[in-house]
Amino acid sequence: MGRLSPPTNSRQARSRNMAKLSNSLKALINVPFARPGPTPAPAVMRDVLGSIASDAVQKKIGTRPWLAISTAATFTLNSPDSLPILHAIASSQRDQNQVQTAEFMREVGLKCISFNGIPRTINCLNAFYASLPKTITSRLSTSSSRAPTPSNLGDVSARGRQLWDSIYAPFENKLVDKLALSHPDLPVHILNCHYGPLLSDPVERNGLASTGRVLTSMVAIACLRAQTGVGPQVLSHVFGLRKAWEDGSWREKNGESEEVVEWLVGDEGLEWILSTVDRIAEVLGSNFAPAREAKL
């Protein structure tokens, strides 16, 4: 004798209940120690970011390098309220305007997905867009540039592999093999979902900003440094930034000048990148991978 189906009324009642959460479950989801909300912008945030901008002016490296790492660190540390402050300071630089700055910050935030995951980028990009006045949002690009098609898949894959090889040479093939031992789809996903379509810049931008080879490596360093707990990956991307200088991939249309790149890839420039991220993390607080406390 087959099992009897529950009465229709019972199924409907259960379906209605699935749309509701108990008070205890909602309380558990939002329990304070789980830190369910974003990081607020501290009162000193404007001063810190202003100091970073002034430091970049003194070093004559332009706006994009410091804006890239500051945006990446802010996304990583989940502080959407700090983004309009950052936008206002960066827009005041003589080589920037409000729309260009917003487009650049959006592109950096998108690339943060490869290092931080999707949720923080969603929350920060949504909040950032909502913080901008209509005079800016009405001029932001609304055309996508990364939609896959049968005709562009080969180019996207090749572009991703080119970036991968540039960053990890001379160990690019050995690293792919090592990742595949962990899971055969791991390098496939990394190359074809991140390095190809996201981290490497599409040729056609449709009004969107580009970060380029050098700043993409700087975004990686900033995200990973702000996270904490991933020192080997920070080291890999520090060398990856230097590889851009060694293989000449830093030479790009609308990229940073030779003098700026040469300084950024040197010890002084790399120390500046790490220290700048540390300054932001100090005021926002680490919330990605807190260190373990020693047991007594």
Backbone hydrogen bonds, N-H to C=O, Kabsch-Sander energy under -0.5 kcal/mol:
donor,donor_aa,acceptor,acceptor_aa,energy
11,R,7,P,-1.9
12,Q,8,T,-2.4
13,A,9,N,-2.2
14,R,10,S,-2.4
15,S,11,R,-2.4
16,R,12,Q,-2.1
17,N,13,A,-2.1
18,M,14,R,-1.6
19,A,15,S,-0.5
19,A,16,R,-1.1
20,K,17,N,-1.8
26,K,22,S,-2.4
27,A,23,N,-2.3
28,L,24,S,-1.9
29,I,25,L,-2.3
30,N,26,K,-1.7
31,V,28,L,-1.1
34,A,31,V,-1.8
35,R,32,P,-2.0
39,T,78,N,-3.6
45,M,42,P,-1.8
48,V,44,V,-2.5
49,L,45,M,-2.7
50,G,46,R,-2.3
51,S,47,D,-2.2
52,I,48,V,-2.1
53,A,49,L,-2.3
54,S,50,G,-2.3
55,D,51,S,-2.3
56,A,52,I,-2.0
57,V,53,A,-1.8
58,Q,54,S,-2.3
59,K,55,D,-1.7
60,K,56,A,-0.6
60,K,57,V,-1.0
61,I,56,A,-1.8
67,L,63,T,-2.5
68,A,64,R,-2.6
69,I,65,P,-1.8
70,S,66,W,-2.0
71,T,67,L,-2.5
72,A,68,A,-2.3
73,A,69,I,-2.2
74,T,70,S,-2.1
75,F,71,T,-2.5
76,T,72,A,-2.4
77,L,73,A,-2.2
78,N,75,F,-1.3
79,S,74,T,-2.0
82,S,79,S,-1.6
83,L,79,S,-0.5
83,L,80,P,-1.1
86,L,82,S,-2.2
87,H,83,L,-2.8
88,A,84,P,-2.2
89,I,85,I,-2.1
90,A,86,L,-2.6
91,S,87,H,-2.5
92,S,88,A,-0.9
92,S,89,I,-0.5
93,Q,90,A,-1.5
96,Q,93,Q,-1.7
101,T,97,N,-2.5
102,A,98,Q,-2.1
103,E,99,V,-2.6
104,F,100,Q,-2.3
105,M,101,T,-2.5
106,R,102,A,-2.4
107,E,103,E,-2.1
108,V,104,F,-2.4
109,G,105,M,-2.6
110,L,106,R,-2.1
111,K,107,E,-2.1
112,C,108,V,-1.3
113,I,110,L,-1.6
114,S,111,K,-1.3
115,F,112,C,-1.5
116,N,112,C,-3.1
117,G,112,C,-0.5
117,G,113,I,-1.7
121,T,117,G,-0.6
122,I,118,I,-2.4
123,N,119,P,-2.5
124,C,120,R,-2.5
125,L,121,T,-2.8
126,N,122,I,-2.4
127,A,123,N,-2.2
128,F,124,C,-2.7
129,Y,125,L,-2.5
130,A,126,N,-2.1
131,S,127,A,-1.3
132,L,128,F,-0.8
132,L,129,Y,-1.0
136,I,133,P,-1.8
137,T,133,P,-2.3
138,S,134,K,-2.2
139,R,136,I,-1.8
140,L,137,T,-1.0
144,S,142,T,-0.5
152,N,149,T,-1.1
153,L,149,T,-1.2
156,V,152,N,-2.5
157,S,153,L,-2.4
158,A,154,G,-2.3
159,R,155,D,-2.5
160,G,156,V,-2.2
161,R,157,S,-2.3
162,Q,158,A,-2.2
163,L,159,R,-1.9
164,W,160,G,-2.6
165,D,161,R,-2.8
166,S,162,Q,-2.0
167,I,163,L,-2.2
168,Y,164,W,-2.5
169,A,165,D,-1.6
171,F,168,Y,-2.5
175,L,171,F,-2.6
176,V,172,E,-1.5
177,D,173,N,-2.2
178,K,174,K,-2.2
179,L,175,L,-2.6
180,A,176,V,-2.1
181,L,177,D,-1.2
182,S,178,K,-1.1
183,H,179,L,-1.9
186,L,183,H,-2.0
189,H,185,D,-2.7
190,I,186,L,-2.6
191,L,187,P,-2.5
192,N,188,V,-2.3
193,C,189,H,-2.2
194,H,189,H,-0.6
194,H,190,I,-1.0
195,Y,190,I,-2.5
196,G,191,L,-2.0
198,L,194,H,-1.4
199,L,194,H,-3.4
200,S,195,Y,-1.2
205,R,203,V,-0.6
208,L,205,R,-2.1
215,L,211,T,-0.7
216,T,212,G,-1.7
217,S,213,R,-1.6
218,M,214,V,-1.8
219,V,215,L,-2.4
220,A,216,T,-2.0
221,I,217,S,-2.3
222,A,218,M,-2.5
223,C,219,V,-2.7
224,L,220,A,-2.3
225,R,221,I,-2.6
226,A,222,A,-2.4
227,Q,223,C,-1.9
228,T,224,L,-1.6
233,Q,230,V,-0.6
234,V,230,V,-1.9
235,L,231,G,-2.6
236,S,232,P,-2.0
237,H,233,Q,-2.1
238,V,234,V,-1.9
239,F,235,L,-2.2
240,G,236,S,-1.9
241,L,237,H,-1.9
242,R,238,V,-1.7
243,K,239,F,-2.1
244,A,240,G,-1.0
244,A,241,L,-0.5
245,W,241,L,-0.8
245,W,242,R,-0.6
246,E,242,R,-2.1
247,D,243,K,-2.9
250,W,244,A,-1.5
251,R,248,G,-1.6
252,E,250,W,-1.1
255,G,252,E,-1.9
261,V,257,S,-2.6
262,E,258,E,-2.6
263,W,259,E,-1.6
264,L,260,V,-2.5
265,V,261,V,-2.3
266,G,263,W,-0.9
269,G,263,W,-0.9
270,L,266,G,-2.6
271,E,267,D,-2.4
272,W,268,E,-1.9
273,I,269,G,-2.2
274,L,270,L,-2.3
275,S,271,E,-2.7
276,T,272,W,-2.5
277,V,273,I,-2.0
278,D,274,L,-2.2
279,R,275,S,-1.9
280,I,276,T,-1.6
281,A,277,V,-2.6
282,E,278,D,-2.1
283,V,279,R,-1.2
284,L,280,I,-2.2
285,G,281,A,-2.4
289,A,227,Q,-1.0
